[in-house]
């Protein structure tokens, strides 16, 4: 997971919650102190792509 270790500690539970919600709803966006977490489901069932942005800068891109 590229960028997981560089993210703030308080952001990691929010990423885990967005992954769970994205599997239910298809796409989820969450904001946390200037960070934006975008989670989208992929073509395969269970695949979730997570993008973490700080302002307009991409901090991490992960696949779960």
C-alpha positions in Angstrom: 0.0 0.0 0.0 1.8 3.1 -1.3 1.6 5.9 1.2 -0.1 4.2 4.0 2.8 4.7 6.5 3.1 8.4 5.6 -0.5 9.3 6.5 -1.6 10.8 9.8 -2.7 8.3 12.4 -6.2 9.7 12.7 -6.8 9.3 9.0 -6.4 5.5 9.0 -9.7 4.6 10.7 -11.5 7.0 8.3 -9.9 5.1 5.3 -11.1 1.8 6.8 -14.6 3.2 7.2 -14.7 4.5 3.6 -13.6 1.1 2.3 -16.5 -0.6 4.1 -19.0 2.0 2.9 -17.7 1.9 -0.7 -18.3 -1.8 -0.9 -22.0 -1.0 0.0 -22.6 2.1 -2.0 -20.1 2.1 -4.8 -18.4 5.5 -4.1 -17.7 7.4 -0.9 -15.9 10.7 -0.1 -14.8 11.8 3.3 -13.0 14.9 4.6 -10.6 15.0 7.5 -8.7 18.2 8.4 -7.8 19.2 4.9 -7.4 15.6 3.6 -10.0 14.1 1.2 -10.5 10.4 1.0 -12.1 9.1 -2.2 -13.0 5.4 -2.3 -14.5 3.7 -5.5 -15.3 0.1 -6.2 -13.6 -1.6 -9.2 -15.0 -3.8 -11.9 -14.4 -6.9 -9.7 -16.6 -7.4 -6.7 -14.7 -6.5 -3.5 -12.0 -4.4 -5.1 -11.8 -0.8 -3.7 -9.6 1.9 -5.0 -8.7 4.6 -2.4 -7.2 8.0 -3.2 -6.0 10.3 -0.4 -5.6 14.0 -1.4 -4.2 16.8 0.7 -5.7 19.9 -1.0 -5.0 19.1 -4.6 -1.8 17.0 -3.9 -2.2 13.2 -4.2 -0.8 11.7 -1.0 -1.6 8.0 -1.5 -3.3 5.7 -3.9 -4.2 2.2 -2.6 -6.0 -0.9 -3.8 -7.9 -3.1 -1.4 
